[in-house]
Structures are given as C-alpha cells and as structure tokens.
Amino acid sequence: MIRRHAAVQGIALAAALGLGLAGCAGSSEGADGDGSAEALKIGTILPLTGTLAFLGPPEVAGVGLAVDDINEAGGVLGNDVIVESGDSGDTTDLSVARSTATDLIGKGVSAVIGAASSGVSLAVVDQFEEAGVMEVSPANTATDLSGYGEYFARTAPPDTVQGAALGSLIIDDGHTSVGFLVQNEAYGNGLRDNTQKSVEAGGVTAVYGATGAGQEFPPGETNFGSQVTNLLAQKPDAIAVIAFEETVAIVTELAAQGWDFDGTTYFVDGNLSNYGDKFDPGTLKGVQGTLPGAQAEDDFRDRLNTWSEENENTTLEDFSYAAESYDATILVALAAVRGGATDGKTISENIRAVSGSEGGTEVRSFADGVKALEAGDEIVYKGFSGTGPLDENNDPSSAFIGIYLYGADNTYTYVKSVEGKS
C-alpha cells in the first residue's frame, strides 16, 4: 500500500537567530559581494499530501541530510542553514502549493527545494521568481520548464531523456503496439509525447491515448472502467501507465478486465512505488519502470533512512528523488558560497557554475566544494544523482535513467541504468 505521511515534523531546523530575517529574499545586490550575508534560509515545497505523497519522505530526507552535512561542515558563509518546511499538495488542489509559496516567501527564504509535480511548479514558479526566490526542483521533468527562467533549475532531467529511455525499453522488448493511460497535465502529457515519439521512430504504433486523441484522464480520477475497456478494445501488446496514485485504481481495473501485466506493462517515475499487498501476489510480476537518476549507493540509502527514522519517525520504503533532493540542496549552498551572499539572486547567478558549467575541480561533497572555492578554483559538483552540469536551460546536461523490474511481491528492484543527454 502507498503510505501517506502527515506534515513534516521539522527538517533539521537550525537554532533560531536573533537577527531579523523577515525581509523578502532577492532584495540585495547579488554576486558582487554586496548581497545578503545572513544565514541561508531554504524552504521546501514537497508532497506531504496528495497523489504524490509517496515521494515526500525520500525527498524530505534528501534535503534534511544535505542540510545536516552542510552545517556539520561549518554552514554557509559562517552560519548554519535554516529550513522552512512546506507541503506542495498536487494538481488536484493548487491552492495548497500557492499557500505554501506565500508562506515561504513571507518567512524570507532565498531558495526552495521542490516541487515534485511539474504541474505544481508551473503554478508557483512565477510567484517565487517575482519574490527573488530560487526554485530548484529535484523531480520536475516536464519540458515546459526547460529554460523557464533564471530563478528555476532542476536536478532531474527533462522528459526528453526519460521518454527516450522508456520508448527504447518498449521497442527492445519486441512490442508493436502500445496504449497510453495518461493523466492530463504537463507531466503526463509531456512524458507521453516524448515516449510516443521514441516508439514511433522504432516502428511501434500508439493505438490509444496518443497525442491529440483526447483520451487523457483528469488528475485524481478514480474510475477507469470505460478507459480500460476502450484501451483493451484496441488490442495493444503493451501499456504505458503515466500517472501518480491513480495507478492503484488503474491496475485494479486492468486486472479485473483480464490484462496480463507480465512483460507488457510499463510504469514511470510518477508511479514507480513498492505496492506490496496493495494487490494480489504476482499482479505486477514482470512490470518494468523507469526512474531518472543513478541507483543510490547503499551507504547513502542507509544515511537517508537513519535521518528519516531519527527526524521523521519514518522508515523509507522508496528512495525516488532522494539523491536529486540532496544534490539540489548542496548546489544551492555552494552557489551562495561562490557568490559570497545568501540571497536568491546570488544563488541564481552562481548555481550553474558550481554544477560544473565552467569546468574546474571535481568535488563530491559540500565541504570539498567550499575548500576548492576558497582556494579560488571553479568546481564541478558530482553528487549522488549522477547528473551532468546544468546547461543553458538550467537542466542537467546529462542524466541516468534507471530501469526497474517488479517481482511477485509487487515491489521493484534495480536492473540497470542508461545514460542520456537533454
């Protein structure tokens, strides 16, 4: 069963400073040394509720662990980083995210980590930019966000990369016709579009849910009887499900109508979750899924889980986008160090450089990055997600896509990774 989690109980919140931090971020002069020298305050706008709530715990842990590592290394410009937590909700009720954005801006954050949903980010990204707050998403993949503005970046690759990987997987498995079950918003439509381009280039026909067919479903849909009936009537030999928590209802309906999932069904990052006894044993056996990001190392997973248990009283069931959340937080902090200030404008102006766009010394931790920057070197931060430097669109210039396989217990295991470029 997908586990839901209530509001964050606090992400390694640093001791409150006596200094007033209520001024709106981004009001300083930027990277010329005249910007704010106050403590770096980072907000989170991550899914604690809604159809992507299963992604919340690993992303929260990624941010929290990164902040602990930063503060253990001496903080940013002599001060501990402070975190302000917030819920993004999902696209079924965008008032949650907009309220969180207003709250975080009012608390004087200079940067935010999130959102997980591309549709949510599209609803708040202008609000953050107007306030001079740098938004760095660990999970947004919609192509609509590529080059959106100087105050938006991401550590997850755009859907061009995952779509190509998913399309290749379907082709390599020998399928000739595919049906898409797609939620009607920026993420679903964009990933479907790119996957469809990939499969059609390989000679596979999209027989249902194709671009322009008008067969998408609204986010939050719970009844898929007619959709599944209409899809199966087209006799596809493969189905790609591009959805969030709606996947539970979709799988239940597909099973009820006799669909054999083994070797024929494909999930994506939005629904790659360990479902366990949510379905009968063996239901998802042979289902494959794609997930942007390199496979997390065992030691890193252990550290994330320890952090989550100690700070959130939660054992992590998934690690999706935890590495990207960690790396996003480290990049924000290193950008402030390089620019000599903690305001959003400075972070915006320096985040590409610390990701490696200027070349330089390769570093694998915040502490090593600070050491190199203080020595006058440019740096290339190589984090846990395995992405390349940010390009001119503030997208990772390259990234790994993990391929995963479900077993009879309805949980997934890592198979391999493929590397692609934006």
C-alpha positions in Angstrom: 0.0 0.0 0.0 1.2 3.5 -0.8 1.9 5.1 2.6 0.8 8.7 3.2 2.6 10.9 5.6 1.4 13.9 7.5 3.1 17.3 7.6 6.8 17.3 8.2 7.7 17.5 11.8 10.8 19.7 11.1 13.8 19.2 8.9 16.9 19.7 10.9 15.8 23.2 11.8 18.8 25.2 13.0 18.7 27.3 16.1 16.7 30.5 15.6 18.8 33.5 15.1 18.4 36.7 17.0 18.7 38.7 13.7 15.5 39.5 11.9 15.2 37.6 8.6 11.8 38.8 7.6 13.0 40.8 4.6 12.0 39.5 1.2 14.7 37.4 -0.4 16.3 38.7 -3.5 16.4 42.4 -2.4 20.2 42.5 -2.2 22.7 43.2 -5.0 23.7 39.6 -5.9 27.0 38.0 -6.6 29.2 41.1 -6.4 29.7 40.7 -2.7 27.1 43.3 -1.6 24.3 40.7 -1.2 22.9 39.4 2.0 25.4 37.8 4.4 22.6 36.5 6.6 22.0 32.8 7.3 20.9 30.9 4.2 17.2 30.0 4.6 15.9 27.2 2.4 12.2 26.3 2.0 10.8 23.0 0.9 7.6 22.6 -1.2 7.4 18.9 -1.3 4.4 16.4 -1.5 3.4 15.7 2.1 -0.2 15.1 0.9 -1.9 14.3 -2.3 -1.3 11.8 -5.2 2.5 12.1 -5.0 2.7 11.8 -1.2 4.8 8.6 -1.5 7.6 10.7 -2.9 7.6 13.1 0.1 9.6 11.0 2.6 12.7 10.4 0.4 12.7 13.9 -0.8 12.4 15.4 2.7 15.2 13.1 3.8 17.4 14.2 1.0 17.0 17.8 1.9 17.4 17.1 5.6 20.5 15.0 5.3 22.1 17.6 3.0 21.4 20.4 5.5 22.9 18.3 8.3 26.1 17.7 6.1 26.3 21.4 5.2 26.0 22.5 8.8 28.4 19.8 10.1 30.9 21.3 7.6 30.6 24.8 9.0 27.4 26.0 7.3 27.2 28.6 4.6 29.4 31.7 5.0 29.7 31.1 8.7 26.1 30.4 9.6 24.0 27.2 9.8 21.5 26.7 7.1 17.8 27.1 8.3 15.0 25.1 6.7 11.4 26.1 6.5 9.1 23.1 5.6 6.0 23.2 3.3 3.5 21.0 1.6 3.1 21.1 -2.2 0.0 19.0 -2.4 -0.8 18.1 -6.0 -2.5 19.5 -9.1 -6.0 18.5 -7.9 -5.9 21.4 -5.5 -3.2 24.0 -6.4 -4.3 26.3 -3.5 -2.1 24.1 -1.2 1.1 24.9 -3.2 0.2 28.6 -3.7 -0.5 29.0 0.1 2.9 27.3 0.9 4.7 29.5 -1.6 3.2 32.6 0.0 4.1 31.3 3.5 7.7 30.5 2.5 8.2 33.9 0.8 6.9 35.6 3.9 9.4 33.7 6.0 12.2 35.1 3.9 13.6 32.1 2.2 16.2 32.6 -0.5 15.7 29.3 -2.2 13.1 26.4 -2.3 13.6 22.8 -3.0 10.6 21.4 -4.9 8.1 20.9 -6.2 7.8 17.2 -7.1 5.0 17.7 -9.6 5.8 19.7 -12.7 2.2 21.0 -12.8 2.6 22.3 -9.2 5.9 24.1 -10.1 4.2 25.7 -13.1 1.6 27.1 -10.7 4.1 28.7 -8.3 7.3 29.3 -10.3 6.3 32.9 -11.3 5.4 33.6 -7.7 8.9 32.6 -6.5 10.6 34.5 -9.3 8.8 37.7 -8.6 9.9 37.4 -4.9 13.5 36.7 -6.0 13.5 33.2 -4.6 15.4 30.5 -6.4 13.4 27.3 -7.0 15.3 24.1 -7.6 13.2 21.0 -8.3 14.5 17.5 -7.6 11.8 15.8 -9.6 10.2 18.1 -12.3 10.6 16.6 -15.7 8.1 18.5 -17.9 9.7 20.0 -21.0 7.6 23.1 -20.4 10.0 24.0 -17.6 13.2 23.9 -19.7 14.7 27.4 -19.7 11.6 28.7 -17.9 13.5 31.5 -16.2 16.7 32.4 -14.3 15.1 31.5 -11.0 14.2 27.9 -11.8 16.6 25.0 -12.1 16.3 21.2 -11.6 18.4 18.2 -10.8 16.0 15.8 -12.7 16.3 15.6 -16.4 13.5 16.7 -18.8 11.1 14.2 -20.2 13.1 14.0 -23.5 15.6 11.8 -21.6 13.1 9.5 -19.8 10.8 9.4 -22.8 13.6 8.1 -25.0 14.6 5.5 -22.4 11.1 4.3 -21.9 10.5 4.2 -25.7 13.7 2.2 -26.2 12.6 -0.3 -23.5 9.3 -0.9 -25.2 10.9 -1.3 -28.6 13.6 -3.6 -27.3 11.0 -5.8 -25.7 9.6 -6.5 -29.1 6.3 -4.8 -28.9 4.5 -3.5 -32.0 1.5 -1.6 -30.5 1.2 0.4 -27.3 -1.7 2.1 -25.4 -1.1 5.0 -23.1 -3.1 5.8 -19.9 -2.1 9.3 -19.2 -3.1 12.0 -16.7 -4.0 15.3 -18.3 -1.4 17.8 -17.1 2.1 19.0 -18.0 4.0 16.0 -16.7 1.7 13.3 -18.1 1.2 14.8 -21.5 4.9 15.7 -21.9 6.2 12.3 -21.0 3.7 10.6 -23.2 4.6 12.9 -26.1 8.3 12.1 -25.8 7.7 8.4 -25.3 5.4 8.3 -28.3 8.0 9.9 -30.5 10.5 7.4 -29.4 8.4 4.3 -30.0 7.0 5.5 -33.3 10.6 6.2 -34.5 11.1 2.5 -33.8 8.1 1.3 -35.7 5.7 0.9 -32.8 2.1 2.2 -33.2 0.3 4.2 -30.5 -3.2 2.7 -30.6 -4.7 4.5 -27.6 -4.0 7.7 -25.5 -1.8 9.2 -28.2 -1.0 12.9 -28.6 -4.1 14.7 -29.8 -6.5 11.8 -29.3 -8.1 13.5 -26.3 -8.1 10.3 -24.2 -6.2 11.5 -21.2 -7.9 11.4 -17.7 -8.0 14.2 -15.2 -5.7 14.1 -12.2 -7.3 12.4 -9.2 -9.6 10.2 -11.3 -10.8 7.1 -9.5 -13.0 5.3 -12.1 -11.2 3.7 -15.0 -13.7 1.2 -16.3 -14.5 2.9 -19.6 -10.9 3.9 -20.2 -9.6 0.4 -19.7 -12.4 -1.1 -21.8 -11.7 1.3 -24.7 -8.0 0.8 -24.5 -8.1 -3.0 -24.5 -10.5 -2.9 -27.4 -7.6 -1.7 -29.5 -5.7 -4.8 -28.6 -2.3 -3.3 -27.6 0.5 -5.7 -26.8 1.9 -3.1 -24.3 0.5 -0.5 -22.0 2.4 2.5 -20.5 0.8 4.0 -17.4 1.8 7.6 -16.8 0.1 8.6 -13.6 0.6 9.2 -9.9 -1.5 7.5 -7.2 -4.3 6.9 -9.7 -2.2 3.9 -10.7 -3.7 1.8 -7.9 -7.2 2.2 -9.4 -5.8 1.7 -13.0 -4.1 -1.6 -12.0 -7.1 -2.8 -10.2 -9.3 -2.2 -13.3 -6.8 -3.7 -15.7 -6.6 -6.8 -13.6 -10.4 -7.1 -13.4 -10.6 -6.9 -17.1 -8.0 -9.7 -17.5 -4.9 -7.8 -18.6 -1.7 -9.9 -18.2 0.9 -7.5 -16.8 4.0 -9.7 -17.2 6.3 -8.2 -19.8 3.6 -6.0 -21.2 3.2 -3.1 -18.7 5.4 0.0 -18.0 5.5 2.5 -15.2 7.4 5.7 -14.9 8.8 7.9 -12.1 5.4 9.2 -11.0 4.1 5.7 -10.1 7.2 3.6 -9.5 6.4 2.6 -5.9 6.6 -0.6 -3.8 2.9 -1.6 -3.8 3.3 -4.8 -1.7 0.0 -6.2 -0.6 -2.0 -3.4 -2.2 -2.5 -6.0 -5.0 -2.8 -9.8 -5.0 0.6 -11.5 -5.1 2.0 -11.7 -8.6 -0.2 -9.0 -10.0 2.8 -6.7 -11.0 5.2 -9.5 -11.8 7.2 -8.6 -14.9 6.1 -4.9 -14.9 9.0 -2.6 -15.7 9.5 1.1 -14.8 11.8 4.0 -15.5 13.2 6.4 -12.9 15.5 9.4 -13.6 18.7 9.2 -11.5 21.5 6.9 -10.8 21.0 4.0 -8.4 21.6 5.3 -4.9 24.6 3.8 -3.2 23.9 1.5 -0.2 25.7 3.8 2.3 23.8 6.8 1.0 20.5 4.9 1.4 21.4 3.9 4.9 22.2 7.5 5.9 18.9 8.7 4.4 16.9 6.1 6.2 18.7 6.8 9.5 17.9 10.5 9.1 14.3 9.8 8.3 13.9 7.5 11.3 15.5 9.9 13.7 13.8 13.1 12.4 10.6 12.0 10.9 10.0 8.7 12.7 9.5 7.1 9.3 11.3 4.2 7.7 11.8 4.9 4.0 10.1 2.5 1.6 11.2 4.3 -1.6 14.3 6.4 -2.4 12.9 8.1 -5.5 14.4 11.5 -6.0 16.2 11.5 -2.6 19.6 11.9 -4.3 18.2 14.7 -6.5 16.8 16.5 -3.4 20.2 16.1 -1.7 22.1 17.4 -4.7 19.7 20.3 -5.2 20.3 21.5 -1.6 24.1 21.2 -1.9 24.1 23.2 -5.2 22.1 26.0 -3.6 24.5 26.2 -0.7 27.6 26.1 -2.9 26.1 28.8 -5.2 25.8 31.0 -2.1 29.4 30.3 -1.1 30.7 31.1 -4.6 28.7 34.3 -4.8 29.5 35.4 -1.3 25.9 36.0 -0.3 22.8 34.1 0.5 20.1 36.0 -1.4 18.1 34.4 -4.3 19.7 36.5 -7.0 23.2 35.4 -5.9 22.1 31.7 -5.9 20.5 32.1 -9.3 23.7 33.7 -10.8 26.1 31.0 -9.4 24.2 27.7 -9.4 25.2 26.7 -13.0 28.9 27.4 -12.2 29.0 25.2 -9.1 27.3 22.4 -11.0 30.3 22.4 -13.4 29.2 24.6 -16.3 32.6 26.5 -16.1 34.7 23.3 -15.6 37.1 23.1 -12.7 38.0 20.9 -9.8 35.7 17.9 -9.3 34.2 17.8 -5.8 31.9 15.2 -4.3 30.8 17.0 -1.1 29.9 20.4 0.2 33.0 20.5 2.4 35.3 19.8 -0.6 33.4 22.3 -2.7 33.9 25.1 -0.2 37.6 24.2 0.1 38.1 24.5 -3.6 36.1 27.7 -3.9 38.0 29.3 -1.1 41.2 28.3 -3.0 39.9 30.3 -6.0 39.0 27.3 -8.1 35.9 26.7 -10.2 34.2 23.5 -9.2 32.3 20.6 -10.8 29.9 19.2 -8.1 29.4 15.4 -8.7 26.6 14.4 -6.5 24.7 11.2 -5.8 22.2 11.6 -8.7 24.8 11.3 -11.4 23.7 14.3 -13.4 25.9 16.4 -15.6 26.4 20.2 -15.2 23.4 22.4 -15.6 23.0 23.6 -19.2 21.8 27.0 -20.5 18.2 25.9 -19.7 19.2 25.1 -16.1 18.5 21.4 -17.0 21.0 18.6 -16.2 23.1 18.3 -19.4 23.1 14.5 -18.9 21.5 12.1 -16.6 21.0 8.4 -15.9 17.6 6.7 -16.2 17.2 3.6 -14.0 15.3 0.6 -15.3 13.5 -1.4 -12.6 11.6 -4.7 -12.6 8.7 -5.8 -10.4 8.6 -9.2 -8.7 5.8 -11.4 -7.5 5.7 -9.4 -4.2 4.7 -6.3 -6.2 7.9 -4.5 -5.3 10.6 -3.4 -7.7 14.3 -4.0 -7.9 17.0 -2.2 -9.9 18.1 -3.8 -13.2 20.3 -1.3 -15.0 20.9 2.3 -15.9 21.1 4.0 -19.2 22.6 7.5 -19.8 21.0 10.1 -21.9 21.5 13.8 -22.7 19.0 16.6 -22.5 
